[in-house]
Amino acid sequence: VTVPEGGSPASFAHSRSRTLHPPSVAGGLSPSSRSPRSRGWRSPSSKSPSSPSKSIPSPTGASGQPSILWLLRDHFVNNVDADGSGHLSRDDLFEHIKENLEEDEGTLNAEDIELLREVERCRFSEMDLGLGGEDLGMAEWLHFMLLRASAPSHVAAKHLNRHLRKALEEDLELLGRIHAAFEYADCQGDGLIRQEKWPEAFEVVGLGQPPDEILEDREEDGSPWALSYYEFVAHALGLKAAVVELALYDLSQGVAQWVPPSLLGGHKLDGVWHSGLRVFGKEFWYGGVILESNYKDVPFGEPAAVIRLGSTLR
């Protein structure tokens, strides 16, 4: 997103955090006309809008691509918010899911409807951050869609939302600032914040500088040195990154490699392996039940190898 000349991330955040409902103007880009570009983005399904098409200004960054948040806002206005209120009730969400299913599967029977009600209840509960009373605001829907695309698991998303709900009890405008900061700093339009934009993005959400442990939260897989939406929100909320490692133990203490393959049906063993998961300064291992120990107290001796799996946040 390009900040207007003379502006700043802070002023951009102020203007965007007051309301996330976009103005209706002529022209614009349909979200369905762009394909997914990264691990940080899952494209909304292409559906015909149930009301006359509305469009919103398309801010673009250095890549010339519209921001992910703009695509999602445009999709919400034209495909999700049928009455134009900027909010979703439980009935609105149910009808939206039902309409999408019936376009793909045809008319639903009574059992399908009953199951769909339960799906709607679960989805509404996941989206609800307590900002819109009994209804969902567009900011909550945007957050759900961005988190769904970028969180490593459902459990991770649930854990982050638990922290976010607590933070919003004290600062109702926090989510607006997070979205403004993310949109400003996502200069490539791919749902990732590059390292050079971290200081400005974290300043907008109220942190003087990126957290020191942020550098731990990177994968050694050649992915860009950048933060996804999930990672950015987690660090903005104060969650700490920790390395996750797999410790491998040879219970044979090296004897297994000398067993002749003829005694093992032609197979050769390098070891008789047991493993433990190391994270948060503890090792978790299975011994009839899942047990927790300090590294030196695990009853298998020294590990034959320790493999880094990645990182996690809490």
Sequence and secondary structure as in RCSB ss.txt:
>XXXX:A:sequence
VTVPEGGSPASFAHSRSRTLHPPSVAGGLSPSSRSPRSRGWRSPSSKSPSSPSKSIPSPTGASGQPSILWLLRDH
FVNNVDADGSGHLSRDDLFEHIKENLEEDEGTLNAEDIELLREVERCRFSEMDLGLGGEDLGMAEWLHFMLLRAS
APSHVAAKHLNRHLRKALEEDLELLGRIHAAFEYADCQGDGLIRQEKWPEAFEVVGLGQPPDEILEDREEDGSPW
ALSYYEFVAHALGLKAAVVELALYDLSQGVAQWVPPSLLGGHKLDGVWHSGLRVFGKEFWYGGVILESNYKDVPF
GEPAAVIRLGSTLR
>XXXX:A:secstr
    TT  HHHHHHHHHS      BS    GGGS   STT         SSS  B    B TTS B HHHHHHHH
IIIII TTSSSEE HHHHHHHHHHHHHHHH S  HHHHHHHHHHHHHHHHHH  SSSTTSEEHHHHHHHHHHHHH
 SSHHHHHHHHHHHHHHHHH TTHHHHHHHHHHHH TTSSS EEGGGHHHHHHHTT SS  GGGGGS  SSS  S
EE HHHHHHHHTT  EEEEEEEEEETTTT GGGS GGGGTT   S  EEEEEEETTEEEEESSSEEEE GGG TT
 S SEEEEEEEEE 
